[in-house]
Amino acid sequence: MAWYVWAGLVIFVLVAVVLMLGFVFADSGSTTPAQTYADVDRDGDDDENKDLLSEAGSLRISYVDEKGNSTERDISIYESGATNRKFQAYCSLRKDTRDFLFERIEYATDLDTGEVLSQADVFRRVHPGRKVPATLV
């Protein structure tokens, strides 16, 4: 066989090996570009039940803490831990999962669309189909 046939065969085998290694290690837990900062388990305990609520997307909220201080935070909402009063989300300001009370949200903005949301709108995103409490505006 000519040298160029051998060279082509070697290149073909190398490409096949690289592709196979990519598939083998694709699910090894490493961060891929498709993952957001909220997808990464930062504290080491495997929070399988804390799946991001993809329908809610990422929000920027103006939030009043228990001392009356107002801060602006970018959050990604989790499916679990939500009640009629509160919900859990990854907070980029604190770089951790936090509980947020619906009633302490002054306003929210959908970071994907720019839509301004009320407390009731945020509740509807966290609890699709559930009746909004009368205390939320």
C-alpha positions, 0 to 999 in steps of 0.5 A: 500500500502507498504511504498516503493510504496508511496516513489516511487510515491512521488519521481515520483511526485517531479521529474515531478514538477521539470521538469515542473518548468524547462520548465516554467522558461526556457524562463524567460530571465535568462542566460543559458549556451548556451548563449554567452556574446554577447547574453545578453542585458547589457544596459537594452534596448531591442535590438530585432533587433540586432540579432547576425549574426551566420554565421559570428561567433566570430572574433578576429580583429586587428583594427586601431582607428581614432587616428591610434592606433592598438588594438586586439579585440574579436567581435561578429557581429550583423545583423543590422547596417551594411553598405558597410563601417561599421558594428556593433558588440559586442566588448569584449574589450570595453564590449559594442556594437561598430561600426567598419569600414571595412577599419580599419581592419588590419586582422581578425581571425575566433575564431572557425576555426583559418582561417585568414580573409581579409577585403573583407572576413569579408565583405562577412561574414557580407553581404553574396552575396553582391558585395565587394567594390573595396576599401577593400583588 
